[in-house]
Amino acid sequence: MPRITAGLAAAVTAGVLAIAGTAAPAAARPSVTAELSNFRVGIQMIDNGSQIGDAEYTPYSNFGGGCSPFAGDTNTFDPDGARLFLEPPPRFTPLTRDFRIGVQATDHNGSQTGVLQWSPWASDGGGVSDFAFDTNGFDPDQVKVCLETRDMPAGVVFYDFRLSVKAVDQGSADQGGTRQFTPWAADGGGASPWAYDSNAWDPDGFAVGIEVY
């Protein structure tokens, strides 16, 4: 079984027994609603392979989420790529709320802020947002991420999740880069690899997503 840790085994067995009334198989996984930590989402931008700006984070999910400040590269001008962070808190906190994540792009000191685009809800199976662009759809300077929570729908159980980011450029027929994923939440989260468009140069938009297991 990938991504399950030995320290979760007893809790997993107890949870499955309570639900099924029978002995749990050794390969059972923990449910995110019972076992995975409260978390926050971060974003960081890069330019020219070395101009890495500050990572900016949403509030934690147990505070209802919210949006990060806008993140840029070191000169806040036309970054080449982005990465996401999935960060649990230092102290274990169960995750009991549904969530989705969003992304928004801006340009020219915040004067050209585009539409905030949302992923589907995790309880709906996750998925990917539409691409977020600034108002002219060309080379945004900064990007932010958002986290929205709500009550978990009754009966919903999923076992693990991770986040993703993808860059796109409209300057040619195919400028969509590789979608990059954070580590799984059950492994403690962390940073995704850098996401670039296919020529790793001044993408026009970004999309974010949730993958659930």
Summary of the structure (lengths in Angstrom):
residues: 213
radius of gyration: 18.2
end to end distance: 12.2
largest distance: 60.5
contacts: 725
relative contact order: 0.21
helix: 13%
strand: 34%
